[in-house]
């Protein structure tokens, strides 16, 4: 059976869609969507149904699909189609049909009041959309009419069914308003109209909620309806009675969740802070929930404690400033703060025994900000009240940050452990923030507690308590400058006294030492107190991340004070590297640490240490270079090359000196002789070439080789000069054999740093010409399989034009071919490649006047570039790239104005180019706008964005909202 028979209309939709959208075909397509096991058929059906919903025929088939003999899935589609037609195509509906459409929808809602709930909701949404489009002029009292119509006694539906249908309609009305596509000026009118109409809604809701005879399902719907309406920024004082009723409903377990949602939404609306008297009345209501909260905590009822906490936090977080302003009510607000403190310190371990405490953390930020924003006198009063509260908060947070017992923690899932880790990070951030309020006294407080804990002989302390206090220190020291703190020396003295019997505690000790590395740089005499601990931890695979990152921080911050310890650090590091204790990424960090360490030694010392450190790897690499390539020796080669490149990333014996704009990097000369990195690279150069000869066709190995030189070039800058000729030669051979993007990226680095120096220009020019020639050949063979190479090539060309335009003067460079390849690259589907090509043209076009070959090719082929740019703007390229194409237009206009003014008129003349949606007037306007703007690049970008939306038929639609 062919596809056309399986789904009438789906396959033929392109040919004559108007004829296909019949009730029968819609039902067949829906059956296919829900029941066909073939995913391709489902997708076809869905696409066709989406077209059907927006077709003119939808007005006809929608009502038929709602017939009582249809199944709910079909009825639902009919109701959805009605909603889409009303909400998106309101302007298609003649004014004289508004009333009949309204009446039909009321009839259907009444019928479905005792039918399928999902269909009822869609019909209510459709009527809500109709009401919003008619309000306030064509239907001035829409909400009051809805209430009156559904309260009519002559309805065939029972009272409860009518009541629930009315509540559903009233609930979706504000929700539909929030998501509606109404123009901005209409939104304001409708919002005002709805605010007035809430006078017809709230009395009804109050009556239904307080009426003892109201069944639970009705009261639940009332609370949801209230929750929906308060988001229209209804004045808080108008909500008082309903909020109080919602507080009362919290005692009913069936209504608890809906009540919480309603109260939180009412309290959280931005406008609520204006109604301070109402807010003050709410505080006793919230405080009145404390007993229910305690009971819930005692009974392990997480849902109830979570809900009550949400209410307390909503009031405190949203209105702390307004409530703090009421100085005479300071005690009741302090009581609310203490209630939130109880929620922060709720018993149990997050996230296994409780999930509530995390909700409160933002409140403490807000309260602190509000207190510190008062003028000095008022701030002093509140500091007096709240400093003790914040000291208590620190104790509570450190208690909550404690790990459970080892046995309990062993039962936690990996997901729970990860959530706990994130929770501790949130606590760490809060402690760091609280430091602003409590200052140095906070560190003293933590130090005293830790000191008492470690020196007390009365009772054995738990490692969890010690770890939490250290974690508090680490949180603050990581981001706050503790160099002037008088407790850090004592803390450094206490750390060796900690009995480390646990991985988590050992990790925190390491991270704390790492956080204090800047302090150690200012107090080098203390390094010896903690360095042995770090070196010892390096041998433990479980402490891999913390010990290696801490050593790296110490080596970076304290390198000029480490020479006495260098031999020991290198020996321990070598040992753990040889034993393969750490994973690859930690091995790389460790090499970076050693690079920092060696940088501060004398050249002879560096070379001696490098010899002992690298020799085993060089020997291993020599052995691997002899072997036949296979996956396992490839991993070993990439690992060794990675170790070398990470070592050379940080091994820098001279100091960089940036000029004021940072555009040129210079280095102070090294008086001690040749750079150690260059010495090593020259020694291993032959070996690297040997490895390459066997692995040239493996992108990973080539990338790893290039990374060694790229990182060395970046670190050494001018000191790398002796290596330039041989590296250029090697890169040329590599790229000629098998072109790879990493070789082009390294060439770009060389061009950036050395092309402007006469001594290095010849080898760099030769390499540039060679890789260009090879890449142009690749373009002739078909470059589509190599977007990464094309991307890197375009970046290289742009860099050459930026740093050394002379590279384009050589007669052997086929500028015309380069230009044409770059135009071709503009049409690639890969965004980075297109971006790089645009970058090349924005560098090339300004050189029209100064480089003859560039001027000539732009004159000959510039029209081809313009057409490619217009095609892209017309819809062939992603909208996210429009700024890049705008840059090309701007450059053409600025540097080739007379040519552009001629080309753009010719290019836009053919009908349907660059889009069939454009009128000749729109094209003419665009070309005139572009030609007029030669100064303001931002304006050109706006014009291009506007034009591309017109081309794509998206101008003035919701799709452009975030564009």
N, C-alpha and C positions, 0 to 999 in steps of 0.2 A: 504494500500500500504506500503510495507516495505521500510526501509531506503535505501536499495541498489537500489531499483527502483527509489526512489525520486532523488537520486544523484549518477548516475553511476560513479564509480571510488572513491567516497569519502569513502564509507564504505570498499571497497575492496582494498584501496590503500596500506594497509600493506602487502597484499598477493602478488600482482604482479603489483607494481606501474608502471612499464615500459609500460604495455599494456593499462593502464587507461588514460594516458595523450594524448587524442585525441582532435581535434578541437571541436567535438560535446560535449564531456564531459566537456571541459573547458567552453563552452557556457552555458551548463546546470548548472554548478557550479556557474558561474557568475550570472545567473538568480536567483539561490537560495540565493546567497549572497545579492543581491539587493532587491529581492521581497518576499522571504519567511518570513512570520511573526514569525516563530518559531526561537527563539534566538539560541537554541542548534544547529539547522540545519545551521544557518548562521555561527556559529563558526566552525562547521565541514567543511563547504564549504571553509571558509577562510583558514583553516589549509591545506586543500587539494590543494587549489590554490597556496599557498606558496610553497608547494612541487613541483607543476607543473612548477612554474617559474624557479626553479633551475634544473629541469630535462633535460637530453639531448634532449628530444622531443621538448623542448621550441624553439629550433632553427627552427623547422619545423612549429609548430602551430602559432608562433608569426606573421610570414608574412601573413598567411592565415587570422588571426584575423584582419589584417589591411585592408582587402578588402573593397571597397567602399560600398558594400551592408550591411555591419555590422553597428550596432549602436555605438555611441561614447564610451559607457562604455566598450564594447568588444574591440574596437580598442585601447582604452587606456591601457587595460590589455596587449594587444599584444606589444605595445610600451614599457611598463614597463618591460615586460619579456625580451625584447631585451636589455634594459639598464642593467638589473641585470646580464644577461649572459656576456655582454661585460665588465662590471666593475668588476665583481667578478671572472669570469672564463676565463679571457683573455688568460691564458696559454693553454686553450683547443683549441684555434683557430689556425689552421695551417697557417703559414706565407703566403702561396700562396693564401689564401682566403681573405687577408686584403683588397685588391683593390675592389673585387666584393662586399664585405660587405659595404665598403665605398660608392660605386656607388649605391647600393640598398637603403642605408639610404638617400643619396642625392635625389634620385627619390621620395622616400616617403615624404620627407620634402617638396619638390616642390609641390607634389600633395596636401598635407595638408595645404599648404600656404593659400589656399582659403577654407579650411575645419575647423574641430573642433580645437579650440585653445588649449584645454588641451592636445589633442593628439599630436599636433604640438610641444608643449613644451617638452613632453616626448621623442619624436623622436630627437629633438635638443639635449636633455641631453644625449641620447644614442650616437649620433654622436660626441658630445663633449668628452664623455668618450673614444670613439674610438680614437679620435685625441690625447688625452693626453697619451694613451697607445702607440701610434705610434711615437709621437714626441720624440726627434728631428730627429732620424735616419731614420725611415721608412716613415716619412711624414715631411720633413724639413720645408716646408713653408705652414703649414696647414691653418693658418688664412688667409694668402694672397690668397690661393686657394679657400677658402670658399667665400671670397669677390668677386673674379673673376668669379666663377661659378654662383653666384646669380646675378651678373650684366649682365650676357649673355642675349642678346636681343632675342635669338631664343626660349625662354621659353614660354610655353602656359599660364603661370600665368601673370596677369597684373603687372606693375612696382611697384605699392604700396604694393601689396601682397608679391612680391619677397623681397622688401625692409624690410618689417616687419618680414618676416621669417628669413632673414639674421641677423637682429638686435636681434631677439630672440635667434638665435644660438650664436651670439657673446656675448650676455648677460649671457647665462647659462654656457659658457665655463669657465670663471674664477670661477664661483660659484661651478661648478663641480670639479675644481682643488682644491678648499678649502676643499671639503669634500671627496676627492678621497682617495682610499686605496693604493696609490702608495708607494713603499718602499722609505725610506728617501733619499737615493742617487739619485733615479729617480726624486723625488720631486724637488730637487735642479736643475737638468738638465732642467726639464720642465719649472720651474719658469724662468730660464734664457732665455729659448727659447721664452716663452710668452712675457717677457719684451722686447725682440727684435721685436716680431711680433706686439706689440702695434703701431709700426710705420705704419702698414697697416690699423690699426683701427681708430686711432685718426683723421687723415686727413678726412676720410669719415664722422666721427661723426661731426666734425667742419662744413664740407660742408652742411650736412643735417640740422644742427641746425641753421646755419646762412642764409640758402636759404629761401627767403621769400615765395616761393611756397610750402615749406614742410608743409603738413597738421599737425594739432595738435597731432594726434595719433602717427605720425612718430617722431615728436620732443620729445614727452613724452618717447617713446621707446629709443631714442638716449640718453636722460638723465639717464635712468635706466641702459643702457649699459655702459655709462661712469662711473656711480656709482659702477658698478660691477668690472670694470677694475682697478679703482684706488686702490682697496683693494689688488692688487698684488704688492703694494709698487712701483708703477711707479714713477719715479722722478717728484717732484712737478713742476719743471720748464717745463717739457713736457706737463703738464696739464694746463698751464697758459691760453692758448687761450680758452679751453673748460670751465675752471672755470669762465672766464670773460663772456662767452656766457651764462653760467648758471645764473650768477648774473643778466644779462639782462633779462633772461626768468622769473625772480622772479616777474616781472611786469604783467605777464600773469597768471591769476588766475587758469587756467586749468593746467599750468605747475609748479605752485608754489611748491607743495609738492615734486615732483620729483627733482626740482632744489635744494631745501633745502637738500634733502637726498644726492644728488651728491656733493654739496659743502662741507657738513659736513664730508662725507666719505673721500673726497680729502684732506681736512685740517687735519683730525684726524689720517691719517696714520703715524705710528711711525717715518718713515724715513723723513717726511716732514720738521722737524726742521733743517735739514742740509741746506735747501734752503732759507736762511734768506732774500735774496733780493726779492724772490718771496713772502715771508710772508709779507715783508714791503709793497709790492705793493697791497697786499690784504686788509691792514688796511683801506685805503681810500674807497675801494669798500664796506667794511662792514659799515664804518661810513656813507657812502652814503645812507644807508637803514634807517637812523634815522627818516626821514620825513615819510616814509611808515609805520614805527613802530608806530610813534605818531598817525598817522591817524587811524591805526588799533585799537590802544588802545581807541581812542576817539569814534570809531564806535562800540566798543565791539566785534571786530573781533579777537576772541581768537586764531584761527588757524594761522592767519598771524603773530600776535605778538609772538606766541610760536615758529614758524619757524624761524623768524629773530633772536630771542633770542638764539635759538640753534646754529645759525651760529656764532654769536658774542662770545658765550661761548666756542664753539669748537676752535676758533682761540686763545682766551685768555687762556683757561685752558691747551690746549696742547702745547702752545708755549710761555708761559709767561717768562720762563727763557731765551729763545733765543732772545725774543724781549726786555727784560730788559737789556740784554747785549749790545744792540745797544743804548748806552747812548745818542748819538746825536739825536736819534728819540724819546726821552722820552716823548715829548708832544703828539705825535700821539698815543703812547701806552696809555698814561694817558686818552686821549679822548676815547679810546676803553674801558678802565676801567670804565669811567663815563657812557658810554653807557650800560655796564653790570650792573652798579649801578641802572640805570633807570629800567632795567629789574627786578632787585631784588625788587625794590620799586614800581613795576607796580600797578596802582590803583586797588582797589577791594579786596575782601576777598577770600583767598585761601580756599578750592578748588571750591567755588561756582561761583565767578566772574572771577577768573583767575587761570591758572595752570602753569604759566610760571616761577614765582619767585623761585620755588623750584629747577629749573634746574641750577640756578646760584650759589648755596651754596658751591659746591665743588671748584668752581673757587677761592673763597676767601681763602680757605685753601691753594690751590696751590700757589697763588700769595704770601701769607705770607711766606710759606716755602721757596720759591725762593728768596725773599728779605732777609730773615734771613740766607740764605746759603752763601751770598756774604762775601768777606773779609771786615774787620771793616770799612775801608774808604768808600767803595762803598755802604755798608749797611747804613752808617750814612747819606749819600746823599739821598738814597731812603727812609729811615725812615722819613726824613724831608718832602719828597713829599707825602708819603703815610699814615703817622699817621693821618693827618686830614681826609683822605679818609676813613680810618677804623673807626674813631669816627663818621663820617657820616653814615657808614655802620651800626654801633650799633643803631643809631637813626632809620634808615630805618627798621632794623630787628625788633626792639621793636614795631614800628608802625604796621608792618605786623603781629606781634604776638598778636595784640589786638583782643579781642572778638568783634563780631558785636553787635548791639543793642539787648537787650533781645527779642524784638519782632521779629527781623530778625532771630536770632538764633533759635527761637522757630519753624521756618518753615524749618530748615535744617533737612535732613534725618539723621538717625543714622550713615550711612556710611560716609556722609559728615563730621559729627562731629568727627568720628574716624580719617578720613584723616587729619582734622585740628589738632587733638591732636598729630598725628605723625609729622606733619609739625612743630608744636611748639617744639617738642623734637629735631628736626633737627636744628631749630634756636637756641635752648638752647646749643646744642653741638658746634655750630659755635661760639656763644658768649664765651663759655668756651675756645675755641681755640684762639680766638682773644685776650684774656687776655694776652697771651704770648707776643703779639706785643705791647699792650697798657699798661699792668701792672697796678699798684695801681691807676694810674690816671683814669682808666676806672671806678673803684668803686667810686672814688670821684665824677666823672662826674654823675654817676647814683644817688648817694646820694644827690648831689646838686639839681638835677632835681626833685627828690622825695620831698625833703625839700621844694623847692619853690612851688611845686604843693599842698602840704598839708597845708602850712602856708599862701598861698595867699588868700587874702580876696576879691580880685577883681572879680573873676568869679568862679562859681561853677565848680569843676573838675569832669571829668567823671571817673567812677570806672574802666573803661577799661584802661585808661592811667595809673592809679595807679597800677593796676594789672600787666600791662606789665613791668613797671619799677621794681616792686618787683620780677617778674619772671626772669628778667635779673640778679638781685642780687642772686636769688636762684640758677640759672644756674651755676654761677661762684662759689658760696660758697659750692655747693654740691661736687665739685671735687678739687677745689684749696684751699690751706691752707690760710685762711683769718685771722688766729690768730693774725697776726701782723698789721692788717689793722687799721688805726686810724678812719675809718668811721663807723665801725660796732657798737660801743657804741651808736653813734648818730642814727643809723638805728634802734637799739633795742628801743631807746627812741621814735622814730617816730611811730613804729608799733602800740602802743596803741591809737595813735591819728587818726588812719585810721577809717573812718566811714564805717563799713562793712554792706553793704545792699544787698549783692549778693553772691550766692554760689561759683561762680568761683573765686571771689576776696578772699572770706574766705578760700577757698582751698589753694590758693597761699600764703596767710598769714601763714597758718599752715605749708605748705611745706618749706617756707622760715625759719620759726623758727626751724623746724627740721634740715634744712641744717646748721644752726648755733649752733647745739647742742654741737659740740666739742669746739666751742668758749665759750659757756656758761660754760662748765666744767672748763675752765681756768679763767673765770670771774664770779664766782658763785653769786656775789652780784647782777647780773642782772637777775637771774632766776625769781625773784619775779615780774619782769616787764612783762614777757610773759606767765608764767605758768597759771595765772587765765584765760587768753584767751583760752589756750589749753583745760583746764578743762571745761570751758563753752561750747566750741565747741563739746566736747564729747557727750553732750546731743542732738546734732542735727544729725539725721540719714543721712542727705544729706552730712554731712562732715565726715562721718564714716571713710573712708580710710585715709584721710589726718590727722584728729585729733588723731586717734589711732596710726598711724605710727609715728607721731611726738612725742606723749607721750612716745612711746617705745624707740625712739632715745634718748630723754632726760633722761629717766630712765636708759638706758644703759650707756650713756656717763657721766652723772652727779650724779650717784647713791650715791656717798660718800658725796654729798652736799645736798641731798634731805631729810634726816631725819626730819628736821623741818616741811617739807610739807607732810610727809608720810601719816599722819592721814587723811588729806584733800583729797589726791590723792586716797587713798584706799576707802574713803567714797563715793566720786563721781563715782569711777569705779564700786563699788558695786551697786550703785543706777542704773547706766545705764545697768549693766548686768542683774539686777533683772527686769528692765523694758523692757528688750529684744529689745533695740533700734538698736543694730548692728547685722549684719549677722554673721554666724558661724565663718568665717575666721578672722573677726575683733575681735570677742570675744576671739579667741585663741591668737591673737597678744596682746590684752589687758592683758591677763593672763601672757604672757611673760614679758610685761612691769612691771607688779606687782612683778614678780619673781626677776627681776633686782633690783627693788626698795627695796624689803624686804631683799635682800642679804646684804645690807649695815647696817642693824639694829642689835641691840643686840638680842641674842637668845630669851630672855623673850619677847621682843617686837615682834619678828617675830612670835612666837607661839601665842601671843595675837591677832595679825593681821590675822594670818592664821585661827585662830578659828572663828573670825567674818566673814572672807571672805568665808571660805569653809563650815561652819555649815549649811547654807541654802541648799547647794547642797547635803550635806551628808543626811540631812533629806529627801530631795526629792528622793535621791537614795534609802534610806531605804523603802520609800513608794513604789517606782517602783519595788523594789526587791520582794515585797509581791504580786504584780499583775501578772495576767496570761500574758505571752508574747504575744504582738501584735505589728504591725508595728509602731504605734505612740509612745508607750512607749520605743520601741527599739531606735528610734531617740533621745529621751530624754536621755536615758542611755549613748548612744555613745557621745552625746554632753557633758554631765557632765564628763565622763571619759576623753574626749579630753581637757576640761578646766583644769583638774587636771594635765594631762601629760604635757601640755604647761606651766603651772605654775612651775612644777618641772624641766622643761628643763633649766630654767634660774635662779632658786633659788639656789644659790651656796654660802655658807658662808665662804668657804676657797678658797685659790688661787692655781691654777695649776702651777706646775713647770716642764717644759719639759727638758729632757736632750738634749745634743747637737745633737743627731740623731733623736730625737723625737719618738724613738721606744717604750720607756717606759714612761708611764704617772705617775707622783707622785704628791701628794698634801701635802701642809704644814698642820700640825695638827691644829685642831680647839680646842682652849683651853677652850671654853665656855661650854662644855658638849655635850650631844647627838645632832646629826644633826637634825634640825627641820623637814626636809623632812622625815627622817626615823621615827621620832616620829609620824608624821601624817600617814605615810604608815602603821605603826604597829596598829594605832587606827582604820584604815578603812579596814585592811586586811580581817577580818571576813566578813565584809559587801561585799567586792569585791568577796570573795569566794561564798557568798550567791547568788550574781547576776550571777556569772558564772554557778552555779549549774543549773540555769533555762535556760541559754542562751548558753550552751556549744556547741550546734550544729550550732550556728550562727557565721560565720567567722568574720563578722564586729565587733561584741561585743568582741569576743576573741582577735581580733587584737587591739581593743581599750584598753583592759585590759593589754595586753602585752606591748603596747606603754607606759603606765604609768611607768611600771618597767624598760623598756628598756631605756627610757629617763632619768629616775632617776639614773640608773646604770651609764650611760654615763657621767652624770653631777657629781655625787657623788664619783665615783670610789671607793677607799678603804672605804670611809665613809658608803658605802652601806652594808658593811660586816654583821652587825647584822641581816639583812633580808635574807641572803643567804640560810640558812637551810629551813626556812618556804616557801620561794619562790621556791626552788628546789622541795620540796614536792608537792606544788600546781601545778607546771608545769608538774610534773610526772603524777598526777591524771588527769589533763586536757588532756594531750596527749594520755594517755591510753584510755580515754573514746572516744574522737574524735580527731584524729591527724590533726593538722593544722600547716601551714608553720610558722605563727607568733610565735608559741611556740618554734619552732626550732631556729628561729632567736634570740629569747631572751636567749635560752640555749647557743647559740654561744657567746653572749655577756658575759655571766657568765663564760664560759670557758676562754674567752680572758682575763678577768680581775682577776678572782679568782682561776683558776685551779692550778696555780703554788704555791699557799699558802697552806702549810700542813694542817692548821686548816680547810680549806674549801674544801680540796680535796675529803674527803669521800662523802658529799652530792652531789657534782658535779659529781663524778664518778658514784654514784648510778643513778643519773638523766641521765647521758650520756648512761649508759648501758640500762636503761629502754627505752629511746626514740629510741635507735638503735634496740632493740628487737622488739618494736612495728612497726617500719618502715620496718624491714625485713619481718615481717608478712604481711604488706601491699604489699610488692613486690610479695609475694607468691600469694596474691589474685588478683593481676593485678594492677600495678602502673600507667598505661597509663592515667588514669583519674586524676592523681594528680601530674602533672609536677612541680607545685610550691613547693610541699612537697619534692619531689626528689631533686629539685634545692637547697632548704634550707638544706636538709640533707647532701648533698655533701659539701656544704660550712661549715657546722658544723664539718664534719669529717676532712676537710682540716685544719680548725682552731685548732682542737684537736691535730693533728699531728704537727702543727706549734708551739703551745704554751705548750702542755703537752703530748708528745708521750707516757708517762707512761699509758695514758688511753687505749692504745692498748696492754698493757702487761697483762691485766686482763684475766684470763682463761675463764670467762663467756662471753667474747666478741668473737663472731663467725667471725673472720677476713676473713675467706674464703668466707662466705656468703656476707659480706660487699663488698669484692672485686668483686664477681660475679654480685652483684646488680649494682655496679658502672660501670662495663662493659656494662651491659644492658642499663644504663642511657646514655651511649655514643651514643646509637642508637635512642634516642628520637628526634622527629622533632623540639622541642623547643630549639632554640639556647642558651638561658641563662642556661638551664639545662645541655646541652652538655658542655658548657664552665665551669660550676661549677664541673662537673665530671672530666674534664681534669685537673682542678685545684687540685682536690683530688689526682689524680694519680701523679701529679708533686710534691706533698708533700709526698706521700707514698713511691715512689720508692727510694728516697735518704735514707729511713730508713731501707732498706733491711739488712744492716750489723748490725745495733744496736738493732733492735727489731726482735727476732727470729721468732715470728709468722708471721710477715710481709715477712721476707726472705723466709720462707717455702711456703707461699701462692704464692709469685711471681714465685718461682721455679716450682710450680705445675701448676699454671694457667696463667702465664705470656704470654704464646703463644696465649691463647685465647684473651688477651688484645691486643697483636700485630695485630692479625687478624682483630679485631674490628677497630683498628686504620687504618689499610691498606684499609679496606672496605670503611671507611669514606673518606679517601684520594682518593680512586678509584672512588668516585662520589656519595656516599650515603649521605654525609653531605654537608652543604652549604660551598661554597668556602671561605666565610668570616671567617669560623672557623679553617682554615688550620693552622694558627699560633699556636692554642691551641693543635692540634694534633702533630705538630712539637715539641712542648715542651715535650710531652710524649715520642716521639722517642728519643729526646735528653737525657731525664732522663734515659731511658732504656739503651742507649748507654754508658752513663757515669757511671751508677751504676750496670748494669747487662750485661757488654759487652760480656762475653763468651756465656751467654745464648742467647743474641740477635743475635750474629753472626751465631749461629746454627738455631735459629727460623726463621730469616728473609729469609734465603736461602730456607728452607722447605716451608714457607708460600707462597713464590712467585713462587714456582715450577709449581703448577697446571695451565694449559693453561686457559686463559680468566680471571685469578684472578690477581689483583683486577679489571681489565678492559679488555674487549676483544680487545681494540685498541692497547694494548702494545705488543711489540715484546720481546722475551726472552732477547735480548741484552739490551733493555731499562730497563728492570727489574733488570738485573745484574748490570748495571751501577748505578742505584739508590741505590741498597743495598751496593755496594762498597763505594759510596759517603757517605752514612749515617754512615757506620762503621768507615770511616776514620776521621769523624769530631766529636771530643769529647770535643772541647774547645769553638768553636765559634757557639753560639746558632743562631745568625742571619743567618749564612751560611746554617744551617739546615732548617731554615724557607724558605729560597730561594729555596733550593732543593725540599722541599715539594710542594711549589707553582708551580714549574716547572713540577714536576711529576703529580700533580693533573690536570694540563692543558693537559698533554699528555693523561692521563686516560679519560678525558672528550672530547677529540678530538678538543680542543680549542687552542692548542699550535700554535703560529705563526699567529693567526687570530686577527681581530680588537677587539674581545671581551676582549683580554688581555691587551689592551692599558692602562686601568686605574687600572690594577690589581697589 
